[in-house]
């Protein structure tokens, strides 16, 4: 694979917030296999302001979106393996992805915390 193509795919994955949140959850899982039903609540919580609990309908929307769009996208890019029947997600990591993802995670979660704490954000 040409190096430019690898970066194009990498940044395509990182350009979508929900895909990033999937990867954050998989990084934090401490195992290489997780279930869609286990990471969907984490993602719904990250997408919802801290003072608000995600509704059941929102959680269902997250599950559907992950199942039909985001997990297949990540799988087609070779970032994860996703079995839609069992809803099992396997993540093996990648050195380049992990490096960029670490930077993005640090910045994104820091910015989210600052916004929720009503601190100045430029």
KASUL-V358292 format. One record per residue. N is the residue number from 0. NEAR is the number of other ideal C-beta (glycine too) atoms within 12 Angstrom. Layout:
BEGIN
<<N/NEAR> <N/NEAR>>
END
This chain:
BEGIN
<<0/12> <1/8> <2/10> <3/10> <4/13> <5/20> <6/18> <7/15> <8/25> <9/30> <10/20> <11/21> <12/33> <13/33> <14/17> <15/23> <16/23> <17/32> <18/35> <19/35> <20/36> <21/45> <22/41> <23/30> <24/36> <25/40> <26/29> <27/21> <28/21> <29/11> <30/18> <31/15> <32/21> <33/32> <34/24> <35/36> <36/20> <37/23> <38/39> <39/33> <40/26> <41/29> <42/36> <43/31> <44/23> <45/28> <46/28> <47/21> <48/17> <49/15> <50/10> <51/12> <52/13> <53/23> <54/15> <55/13> <56/11> <57/21> <58/24> <59/18> <60/21> <61/34> <62/30> <63/20> <64/26> <65/40> <66/30> <67/17> <68/21> <69/34> <70/41> <71/22> <72/26> <73/37> <74/25> <75/17> <76/29> <77/23> <78/36> <79/35> <80/22> <81/32> <82/18> <83/18> <84/8> <85/15> <86/22> <87/24> <88/35> <89/24> <90/31> <91/20> <92/20> <93/22> <94/12> <95/21> <96/33> <97/21> <98/16> <99/26> <100/32> <101/21> <102/17> <103/28> <104/27> <105/17> <106/17> <107/23> <108/22> <109/16> <110/18> <111/25> <112/17> <113/15> <114/16> <115/17> <116/14> <117/11> <118/12> <119/8> <120/13> <121/6>>
END
